[in-house]
Amino acid sequence: MSQKDFLDIVKENFGGRNVVKISKNDDYVLTLTFENKKNIIFSTHPLSVGICLSERSLPETEIITILKENLCGLLLADCQKLKDEPIFKFVFKGFSERTLVFEGLKRCANILLLDEDSIVLWAFRTFKGEFRQGLPFEKWAPPPQKNLKEDFPLEKNFSEVYNFLLNKFKNLEKRKLHSKIETLSKKIEILKNELDEGQNFLNFEFIGKSLLAAKDIHKRGEEKSVVLDYSFSPPKEIFVDLDPKLTIYENAQKFFKLAKKGKERIKLLPKRIAETEKEISNLKEKIAFIDAIDSLEDLPKEEKPKEKSAKEKKIKAAFKDVIEIDLPLGYKGYAGKNARGNEIVSFKIANGEDFWFHASDYSGSHLIVRNPKKEDELPFEVEKFALKYAAQRSSAPKDNIVEVIQSKAKHLSKVKGKLGAVYVSKFKKRKIDLNKNE
């Protein structure tokens, strides 16, 4: 189709008709809809620069207010093309005069809205340079003529623009899903490592029992002990490292706690791994569904952000005293910046099953970790992060081993007359070494 034929078709189908709608369909695509329900679609993407005339429309992603206010209600009075340049001018008249300029300059394609004095009111893209005008309130002038003899095939079939957008949006959706799969795969890897570690923890039970069989279980200062492993035939001697600051009995209890932790992991983690694998399977099904889509209308709709609950609005209002924290594996948490923030975190933000952390015997931040699934135990990596966070944000010496209290919010009660002070009815203590860069 020659450029003259193209201009004639534009004038025949759109000349003298009012613009009723302007919509942005993509970062590179703009659509003008006329009263006869026909559309002029402009594409500025480097891989698909051109103009499409169509009775079909594209899904709207954004309304550009300045275009709506300046063009809706005006009629198309003229359509021109600059000689030997891929630049079209669409002149609109009515209550005012406006010109929409399409610069089909491949990688530098642009759309501009001009007033009657050719002053730029709006530009799809902003370019700076000696021969390009696109900043608001500048006077527009076309780039210098190159006197090229070739004809610029800027007219596009609707299917070409449509398929370009369809593939682009499909790839965007798939990238989001692949990113989620990658995150969940890392989560599974961490959970499996924790499960393997839990299996190893089970071996500590017989070590604890062997230590309790020693003659003087209240003796301190022992750095090593020899125990017999009866899983071998004949029994094999194993050297066990002990904490010399603790008694034999206390060291044994330490091994029993690790064995208990191992049993809890073996009980809980396979279920979490299976749930995460199911999530990945569902995401892969969604990717397969998107691959099969041949219509923009069938693409997943963006979920509208949920209206914030009263509790979330209170959190936002109290934000100056509270900090929101992103923990590993997608867990969320909140910590107090001061006594008032601690009060808010522990008694206004926290739900009963949320995990709660605070440095023992030192002032510092109260930290809660959200627990929407009401789990009995946090993943090891998340727990370690929370313990270290609570220890670091306390008045404890920075090169010290700090004991951190771990509980659930349902075990907290206020201490009357003392802002931010709590009584914890049920808890366990964990030690964290601030010297270690973990």
Phi, psi and omega in degrees: 000130178285162180297325179296315178300319180298314179297321179297319180294320178299312182295322181293319186270335187236344182299134178076006181251148184279146170280129181249344183201139173233128182222144174266123184259350186186173177296346184235358189235134180229140181236133170254126178250133184255171185296339177273011178066017173264158188231144166252120184248123180255128176242125180251007181292136182307331181272353183207057180283131177163182181237135180240134175253124188207151172273346177269150180246170179249155177301139182271132178251336184201143173257128179264109189301316184297325177289319179300315182290328186266336186248326182299128181099343176275154178253152180284113184267329183200157176221124184231158174231134178290142183297129176058022178226143180279054184233126179245144176240123177252113185262128181243140179225159180162240177291345174203174178247128179225151178233131175256121183255129174250115178259102184272059187263051176051247184293341182249027180298148183205162174230132182229147174252125182243152173271189184294342178260015180064026174275133182289122176263330183200148176222138178298318177227152182252121177242146175237136180168170184297325186247012179235132175242129180203356180281141177306141177076004170275156174274126183280141172217142180293155175300157179304140180294139179258356180054040178282142182268343183289149177272142183263109181283076184271343181289135184243148168285146179302320183298327181294312179293318182298312181293325176300312179294319181301311180295322180296311181293324177298315180295323177297314180297318181293324178297320178299315182292319178297323178296318178295319179298318179299316179297316181292325178296320177295322178298316179299318180300317179295316180297321179293322176297320178294323179294317177299319178296322178298321177299320178292327180298331182300330180294342183286343182296315182290332176294316177300316180295321179295322179294322180292341179279355179292160185289313184246090185282351179261010180281139176250173173090356179281128178261337179217156175215153179251126177236158179261127177264107185277003175285347176261155176230114358289166180308143185249136178283133178235133178270127184245130176282134180241161173270111184296342179285342183258157173285168176302318180299315181294323175297320179298317179297326178298317178291325178296321179296319178295320178296320178296319179298320178299317179296320179296319180295317180297330180282319189265321191292322178303323179294316179296320179297316180296319179296318181291321177296325177294320177301316179297318179299318178296320179294322178294325176295322178295321178296318178297322178296317181295321178301326184275352183290136176235017181218135178300327182294338182272354179294148179303133178282144177293132179288133176290138179300134181293143177294135184293139178288167179301322180294318180294326177293323176295321179299316181296319180296328182266013189301330182295338180254358186227143176243136177271138186235136171262118180260168178303158176062023175083007179286148180246149179212168176224144179224146178279142177270341182203187183299319179294318178298320177299319178298316181294315181299312188283329188238352178243321182273318188294139167265160187306323184270357178293145178281144184232136183227143175198140179297132180283135175068011177225149173285153180167187184288141165273131179239130172245145176243123182301142182221065185297334180272002178055047180283153179279337185213142176279152171304147187305315183297322179290315179299316181298318179299314182295318179299314182293322180299313181295321180291317183292329181260046176228175180274009179294146176305141188286347179246042189236164169267120188249136173273132180241132177278131177238129182210193171240152186301333182291346180264009181262146171217151184286149169262116186299137174081003182228104184298128176083355180274142182226156169248131183249117185278334182215127184199171169225157182248141177234144177260139178228130182266110182287349177285332183278133179269078184255000000 
